[in-house]
Amino acid sequence: MMTRSERQFFVIVIALMVTDFIGSLEVSMIFGALPTVNRIYGDPGSVGWLITGFVLVQAAAAAIGGRLGDIFGRSRVLEVILIISVIGSLLSALSDDLRWIIVGRCLQGVSGAILPLSFGIIRNHASQHRAALGTGLVLGAYAISGGLGFILGGYFADIGHWNWIFFVSGALPMFAVIFNRAVIPFDPGSGDSSNIDYVGATGLVAAVAAILTGISLSRDFGWLSLVTLGLMGGGVAVMAFWAWYELRRANPLIDLRRFRNRHYLFTVMSFFLIGCGGQQMALITLSLMQQPTWTGIGLGLSGSLAGIAKLPSNLVGVLAGPAGGRIAQLRGGRIAGIGGAAILTAAWTLLYFFHASLGLVIACAAASTAGLTIMFVATPAVIMETSPKAETGEATGFAYLVRALGMGVGAQVVSLLLGSSKLVAPVGHATYSAPAAYELAMAFVAATSFLALLAVMAIPRKITGAPKAQCGHAAM
């Protein structure tokens, strides 16, 4: 028989599962419709900003949204985030001009703050022991929604109404707002906004935008072009100034002094590494599945069959989230992280040697998703174990920002490796990645996964207690 507090905890977790399910749909539905959008507008470079613009805002929102939740209350900020997302969805849904659709997608990108805010709400209403299980359940919902989003986006595109994805992503968040208001207790936050860090907020957004935009444009202009180097160099310079500025503030936007804590340092490092490697799974495996068999490495599936073949990995993610949460609950986030990173490393090592069979590719992709999802649970679990409850949103938000930077870097590295050696079709002269190119990309992901494993193993075993909050640390 559950106690009243246990029932309240699971009701809150269910509300957050619904919220994160909806947030994940916003991320994934556009991918299923992207080929259709390219055909309609005939400008792949501009259409790509439907993804790039979203990711830019998503990365910054993950860090800033978590911090705002710590100050003004996580439930209140989550509600505002969902409403802004609705406005962005409706703007995209009602626009024919690609530019306004992109603007709407950028507004949708604020949903990047949903996960960090959810982790903060869970930690606020649960013991450290139970919070890991709640985190796993939320991530399980996030995983299954990602798979459904690919299918829904493709379905709407197939029936000639691709923009219906925006009506869906506009209606569902309002349901989440009503549900959350009914079941999640109001959280006032610290309330100390007397010394808001505008310079820190502006500097972080500008630096992240410049770096990720430079990475994105490197596909068109090349890594050594003035555009790419200028944006990335400028972003790094702004980031260096931002770090210098934040370290000298009594009330910083992001407390970089937290990196003195080896628990946090190596946890965030592992998150960056899995962003670089493990999160490139779809990019590599979907391309591999659709590559013609005559190339010596492809499996010759159609796009729709490749999408179906990916479903088992999404289903595995649904199970791995709660399982990882249970491990973190019983043994701690470090043990869960070691297990997840070990599974991820093993999956990509096996894929490097055995990629000629569709069954083995599906199995390795599923194992990769399992390891990745367990690490997604382990990271906030370690942060919750070692950070003051009032700073959970900020700490997890910055970790997700670092992961987004890793994803941007990894996507470009994998793309370069896949393009390192090519084969030309005898008819039509289409080009495909050679077997050696795929093997290089797989080796890169296996190597970054192993480095992530080493980073998690470097997290100190003994947790001596959460660090004390910095004096006056409550500004944004």
Number of C-alpha atoms within 10 A of each C-alpha: 5 7 8 8 11 14 12 17 20 15 15 22 26 19 22 30 24 20 27 25 25 27 28 25 25 28 23 20 27 24 19 24 24 20 14 19 21 15 11 10 12 11 12 13 12 15 21 15 21 22 19 23 21 23 26 27 22 25 29 28 26 29 29 27 30 31 31 27 30 29 26 18 22 28 23 18 23 27 19 14 24 26 20 19 26 24 17 25 29 20 22 28 22 15 14 11 10 17 15 16 24 24 19 27 31 25 23 33 29 28 28 29 32 28 28 30 31 27 26 30 27 26 26 16 19 17 13 19 19 19 27 32 24 29 31 32 26 28 29 29 24 27 26 21 26 22 23 19 24 22 21 22 26 24 17 18 21 13 8 11 13 22 21 18 25 25 16 19 25 26 14 18 26 17 14 24 20 12 17 23 14 12 15 19 13 13 18 14 18 17 14 15 13 9 14 16 19 13 14 22 18 12 21 23 20 18 24 24 22 22 26 25 22 25 25 20 18 18 14 11 14 15 16 10 13 12 16 23 18 15 20 23 17 17 24 16 14 20 21 15 16 21 18 12 14 21 16 9 16 15 19 26 26 28 21 15 11 16 13 9 14 14 24 23 18 21 28 27 19 31 27 24 27 29 27 27 31 30 20 22 19 14 13 19 23 21 21 24 27 18 20 17 14 10 17 11 20 24 22 18 19 14 13 13 13 19 20 13 19 22 20 18 21 23 18 21 29 24 20 28 31 24 21 34 33 24 22 29 22 15 12 22 30 26 20 29 33 23 20 30 33 20 24 33 27 19 26 27 19 16 24 21 11 13 21 17 14 17 11 15 25 21 18 26 29 23 24 28 30 28 31 29 31 32 34 24 32 34 26 31 31 26 23 26 25 22 23 17 19 20 25 27 34 28 27 30 31 25 26 29 25 23 23 24 21 21 24 22 20 25 20 19 18 23 16 15 19 24 17 15 15 16 14 13 13 8 6 7 9 10 13 19 21 20 17 15 20 25 18 17 23 26 18 21 30 24 18 23 32 24 19 33 24 16 22 30 18 17 23 13 11 8 12 9 10 13 12 9 15 15 8 12 19 29 23 24
